[in-house]
Structure formats: structure tokens, C-alpha cells
Amino acid sequence: MEYLNHLLDHAAGQPLVYPILLVFFFVDGFATILPSEMAIVGLSALSLRSGEPNLWILGATGLLGAMAGDNMAYMLGRKIGIDRWKWMRRPKIQKLFSWAQYELDKRGAVLIFTARYIPWGRVAVNYVAGQTGFKHRTFFFLDAFACLTWVCYSIGIGLLAGQWVHHNPLLGVGIAVAFAVVLGFVVDHALRWWHKYLEKKDARRGRAVGSESSKAGADGGTAAGEPSGTHASAPVKHAPAVAKVDVSKPAG
């Protein structure tokens, strides 16, 4: 066990770890294989013992990599759409894209921010944002803020969980990752539930507006029919009198 702890400490202190992490965070933005939160959480917990990796550099690496990956997904969505590759055409993925498109139309800013905390959801949102022509400048700044809070959140989880067994890095990393998985599951489902709640709210509002429009149309039709009947009866009532006057008193 001590040997493994020493090996982890040694690996975390290598300068090469940051470029590797940068690539990992970048790829996670447009092709999630393993959620990149796990790397930040685990390494943050590991830094409590030896100070390596440096949390400031780790945070900057995570921020730059995540932003680059998200914007790459945006550009891919704009260039190739959301059905070019085979994995995109899977029913489950297409359903995810449809959800992202609906939410993006309704509340784009909120979705871009919250989707960063949903590993596979953020990929779908990034692609759809590009495919639908969502303004890139707006996307960039919203995503930057989301990535910044996501990095701070992930580091915070690692530090919190790692403090319980900071004398044992391997166990600390394991607990931190497990804690992050459980918390991520809760956050993921909470955000999905919230978005579904907003969808239902939109549907109820739409039905209410439709009902009011139908009622207004029915009232308008009745109102329009009443004057029409009144005007129609007027000529019938007065026409004989006008005709009688003209015929009984010809000109000259």
C-alpha cells in the first residue's frame, strides 16, 4: 500500500501530467468517454498530502481544456450537424439532441450553464448550440462561466473528501472519486428533474394560451354573427318601402 501511495505522489508531481490532463479535458468536451470531473476530484484529493499537483495549475488546465472541448463541439455541430457519425444516429443520442434543442430554444443561457454538470448532456448541448446557429460569442462567455464554476466545484469536492484520509492518498483518491460519483448522480438527476419540470410548466402555459385563444375565437365568432344578422334584416325590412316610393312616383 505504501508503495502505491508513493507511486501516486511521484506521478502527480510529474510536469507531463498537465499536458495529458489538458488533452483529456479537451476530448471530454465533444466525445465523453469518462467524465473529466473524476480526474480533477482525484488529483485534488491527492494534492493534500504532497502539494502535487499544484491546484492553481490543475484548475487552469481544467478550465482551458474544458472550454476548448466545448467550443470544439460547438464548431463541429455547426460544420457537420448532429447526424454525421454513427454514434450520433443512435435513438438514445437523437433523443438527447432533441431534448437539448428544445431546452436551448426555451432557455439557452440556463441550459449552457447547467449542462456543464451533466457529463453526456453537455456534449449534446454543445453540438446542438452550433447546429442551430446559437450566437457563438454568447455561447463562449456562458460556457466560460460554467466551466469556471465546474472546476471550482470539482476541486472543492476533491479537497473535502480527501481531508478524511489525507494520510493515505490512494484511499483518499478512491473516497473522493466515489463521493464525486454519488454527488454527480444526485446533481445530474436534480438538473434533469428541474428541466423536466420547466418543460411541463411550458406545456401547461401553452395549453392555457391555446384554450384562451379558442375561447376568444368562439366569442369573436358569436359577436361577429350578431351584427351580421342585424344588418341582414335591415334591408329586408326597409326594402319594400324604398321600392314603393320609387315606383309610385316616377320621375316627371
Secondary structure, DSSP 8 states (H G I E B T S, - for coil): -HHHHHHHHHHHT-TTHHHHHHHHHHHHTTS-SS-THHHHHHHHHHHHHH--S-HHHHHHHHHHHHHHHHHHHHHHHHHHTTSSSGGGGSHHHHHHHHHHHHHHHHHHHHHHHHHTTSHHHHHHHHHHHHHTT--HHHHHHHHHHHHHHHHHHHHHHHHHHHGGGTT-HHHHHHHHHHHHHHHHHHHHHHHHHHHHHHHHHHHHHHHHHHHHHHHHHHHHHHHHHHHHHHHHHHHHHHHHHHHHHHHHS---
